Amino acid sequence: MSKGQKNIRSALVILIMVVTSLLLYQHLLNKVKTTEDVPVTAVQTVLLKNLNKDYPASPREVIKYYNELQTCMYNDEYTDEEFADLANKALELYDDELVEHQNPEMYPQLLKQDITTFRDDQKKMVGNYISSATEVEYYTKKKRQCANLRSTYQVRQGAAMTSTTQIFVMRKDEKGHWKILGWDIDRGE
């Protein structure tokens, strides 16, 4: 092979590498543009949380995530599959004892009925506020770590605003995760 042929061959290999690199770059650029053009909904954002790998670390974080689920379920639009996923995420935050009480097979149906009534009454959840970390009440009951935490919900119905505070009772499970055992309305007694 002559020196001229080697130069042509080298130039051809370099040209093919440059063209391949440019095509790959263009493909990746188009893929990024396509991904950025599709907006992610609040429901999809909440559902992206993998509770098996990234379970909320504190009672406050558990209720914060629970409130995000509630806000999505009561306010946002979603598919039937997304609703089922939201309901299952809520059940994952519940203590086993509460799950048994909720009847997991009926829970999505009963929750859907509650949401339908809420929406039929033209209500909208407009805010929720969790007590500060210093207001979490920790205690031990039957050798299990427990905590109480208050969360306030604001609901608008037409021009009227109502505010309700719930006291969440939580306890740690065998994995060290804080789970919702139950809740009650804080009547300020």
C-alpha positions in Angstrom: 0.0 0.0 0.0 1.4 3.4 -1.0 1.8 6.3 1.3 -1.0 8.2 -0.6 -3.4 5.3 -0.2 -2.6 5.2 3.6 -3.3 8.9 3.9 -6.6 8.5 2.0 -7.5 5.5 4.2 -6.6 7.4 7.4 -8.6 10.5 6.3 -11.6 8.2 5.5 -11.5 6.6 8.9 -11.3 10.0 10.6 -14.2 11.3 8.4 -16.3 8.3 9.4 -15.5 8.8 13.1 -16.4 12.5 12.9 -19.7 11.8 11.0 -20.6 9.1 13.5 -19.8 11.4 16.5 -21.9 14.2 15.0 -24.9 11.8 14.3 -24.6 10.5 17.9 -24.5 14.0 19.3 -27.6 15.0 17.2 -29.5 11.9 18.4 -28.7 12.6 22.1 -29.6 16.3 21.6 -33.0 15.4 20.1 -33.6 12.9 22.9 -32.9 15.6 25.6 -35.2 18.0 23.8 -38.0 15.4 23.7 -37.7 14.6 27.4 -37.7 18.3 28.3 -40.8 19.0 26.3 -43.0 16.6 28.3 -44.1 18.2 31.5 -44.1 16.0 34.6 -47.3 16.4 36.7 -47.4 16.7 40.5 -49.0 13.2 40.6 -46.1 11.7 38.6 -43.6 13.5 40.8 -45.1 12.1 44.0 -45.3 8.6 42.5 -41.7 8.6 41.5 -40.7 8.3 45.2 -39.5 4.7 45.8 -40.4 4.0 49.4 -38.4 0.7 49.5 -35.2 2.6 48.8 -36.0 6.1 50.1 -38.5 5.8 53.0 -39.0 9.2 54.8 -36.6 9.3 57.8 -38.7 11.1 60.4 -42.4 11.4 61.5 -42.4 14.9 60.0 -41.2 13.6 56.6 -43.7 10.8 56.6 -46.6 13.2 57.1 -45.1 15.6 54.6 -45.2 12.9 52.0 -48.6 11.7 53.1 -49.9 15.3 52.7 -48.4 15.4 49.1 -50.3 12.2 48.3 -53.6 13.6 49.8 -53.2 16.9 47.9 -52.7 15.0 44.6 -55.7 12.7 45.3 -58.1 15.4 46.3 -57.1 18.2 43.9 -55.4 16.8 40.8 -56.4 14.9 37.7 -55.0 11.5 37.2 -55.6 8.2 35.4 -57.2 5.2 37.2 -53.8 3.6 37.3 -52.2 6.7 38.9 -55.0 6.7 41.4 -54.4 3.1 42.3 -50.7 3.9 42.7 -51.4 6.9 44.9 -53.7 4.8 47.2 -51.0 2.1 47.4 -48.4 4.7 48.3 -50.7 5.9 51.2 -51.1 2.3 52.4 -47.3 1.9 52.4 -47.1 4.7 55.0 -49.7 3.0 57.2 -48.8 0.7 60.2 -49.7 -2.9 59.6 -52.4 -2.6 62.2 -54.0 0.3 60.4 -53.8 -1.5 57.0 -55.7 -4.4 58.5 -58.3 -1.9 59.8 -58.6 -0.1 56.5 -59.3 -3.4 54.5 -56.7 -3.0 51.7 -59.1 -4.5 49.1 -61.8 -1.9 49.8 -59.5 1.0 50.6 -59.2 2.4 47.1 -63.0 2.2 46.5 -63.8 3.9 49.7 -61.1 6.5 49.2 -62.5 7.2 45.7 -66.0 7.7 47.1 -64.6 10.2 49.7 -62.7 12.1 47.0 -65.8 12.2 44.7 -67.9 13.6 47.6 -65.2 16.2 48.4 -65.1 17.3 44.7 -68.9 17.2 44.3 -69.1 19.6 47.2 -66.7 21.9 45.2 -64.0 21.7 47.8 -60.3 22.2 47.2 -57.4 21.5 49.5 -55.5 24.8 49.4 -52.8 24.2 52.1 -51.4 21.9 54.7 -49.0 22.7 57.4 -47.0 20.4 59.6 -46.0 21.3 63.1 -42.3 22.1 63.5 -39.9 19.4 64.3 -39.8 20.5 68.0 -43.5 19.8 68.3 -43.2 16.1 67.6 -44.1 14.3 70.8 -42.1 11.1 71.2 -42.9 8.4 73.7 -42.7 4.6 74.3 -45.8 2.4 74.5 -45.6 -1.4 74.9 -41.8 -1.2 74.2 -42.4 0.5 70.8 -41.3 4.0 69.8 -44.2 6.2 69.1 -44.8 9.8 68.0 -47.6 12.3 67.8 -47.6 15.0 65.2 -50.1 17.7 64.2 -50.9 18.7 60.6 -53.3 21.4 59.7 -55.4 21.3 56.5 -57.0 24.3 54.8 -60.0 23.7 52.5 -61.8 26.2 50.3 -65.4 25.7 49.4 -66.5 28.6 47.3 -65.4 31.7 49.2 -65.4 30.0 52.6 -62.2 28.7 54.1 -62.1 26.0 56.8 -59.1 24.8 58.8 -58.8 21.4 60.5 -55.9 20.1 62.5 -55.3 16.4 62.8 -53.1 14.6 65.3 -51.3 11.7 63.7 -50.2 8.8 65.9 -47.2 7.0 64.5 -44.9 4.2 65.6 -41.7 2.6 64.3 -41.9 -0.7 62.6 -39.3 -3.5 62.8 -37.3 -1.8 59.9 -37.1 1.5 61.9 -39.6 3.2 59.6 -42.2 5.6 61.1 -45.7 4.4 60.1 -49.1 6.0 60.6 -51.0 4.1 63.2 -54.1 6.5 63.1 -55.2 10.0 63.4 -57.9 12.1 65.1 -59.2 15.7 64.8 -57.5 18.0 67.3 -60.4 19.6 69.2 -58.0 21.7 71.3 -59.1 20.1 74.5 
